[in-house]
Amino acid sequence: MTRAISIFNQLRPLSVGFDDVFNQFEHMLDTDFTSVPNYPPYNIIKTGKYTYDIQVALAGYGKKDIDVSFENSVLTVKSVKDKDTKEVEENEGVLHKGIAKRNFTKSFTIAEDVEIKGAELKDGLLSVSMERVIPDHKKARTIEIK
């Protein structure tokens, strides 16, 4: 961890305006990845030159059981407990329950130039679509010399 921070400190004098990026990486490095839950399983897929999908496997969950939110560059997918559903009623007659509907929260850090386009739950797979939007002032251009 200290080595990574020293790398960021070495890069700071060579860059302008990347303080937020370095701070985000340092914050991520402070995270204890050994305690990060691996449930539910997910994929991050590059679907085009500037488009991405995050797919989260949610067998047994319905739309009312999931909350997807985006705040401060963090996309969060979490389970929502339905107050009207009783676990006893759901399990009546079940001889073996191998598909668990456990509580979870899964968060992803999203770059500032990436927009969340939408989310869809189909066949037990939640897909959150994103697109990297490059503003005109960041696109490649030729600078005229006077």
PyMOL commands that set and color helices and strands:
alter all, ss='L'
color gray80, all
select helices_A, chain A and resi 2-14+19-29+33-35+63-65+87-91+136-138
alter helices_A, ss='H'
color red, helices_A
select strands_A, chain A and resi 42-46+51-57+66-71+74-79+105-109+114-122+125-132
alter strands_A, ss='S'
color yellow, strands_A
deselect
rebuild
show_as cartoon
